[in-house]
């Protein structure tokens, strides 16, 4: 289970996830954007477990449910 509150904890992280969900960045760019952060492991787990396509869908869902 992905801890989306940790992944979407500030504006910078939200903007990175928004770009990924919209298809403007790749999974590798999202992964490198979260590298060496407290939520880097969550993003890595998301991409490894679900793959890029389904991760985009989950990211869109998470953003929508939180009003971003």
N, C-alpha and C positions, 0 to 999 in steps of 0.2 A: 504494500500500500504506500502510495506516494504522499508525503507530507506537503501538500500544496501551500499551506500557510507559511512554511519555511521557504519554499521556492519563490513565492510571491511576496516576500517580506518588505521590499522597498521598490521605489520607482524604477531604478535601473534594472532590477531583475524582472519587473513586470514588462518593461519595454522590450527586453531581450526575448521573453516568452511570447509576447505579442507578435514580434517579427517572425519568430519560429512558427507560431500557429498560423500566420498568414502566408507562410511559404516563402518569405523573403530571405530567410537564412536556412542553412542546412543543419542537420543534426550535429555534425562536427563543429560547426560554428557555435551552436548552443552549448555543446559540451565544453569547448574551450573558453567560452564566456563565463561559465560557472566553475572553471577549474580553480582549485585552491581557495574555495569559499566554503562556508559552513553547509551550504545546500548542494555542493558539487556532487556528493554521493547520491543524493536523491535524483538528480538529473541523469547521472550515469546509469543508475538502476532503471530509470524510466526508459531510456534509449535501448539499453541492453535487453530488457525484458520484453518490451512491446514493439521495438523497431520504430523507425522514423515516422511512417505513415500513421500508425495508430497513436503514437505519441503526440503528433500534431492534433489529432482528434481529441485526445484527452486534455491537451493544453487549451484548446478552444473551449471545451466544456468547463474546465476549471476557471478560466477567465470569465466566461459568461455567468457562471454561478456566483462569482464574487463581484460582479458588476463592473468589470474592467472592459 
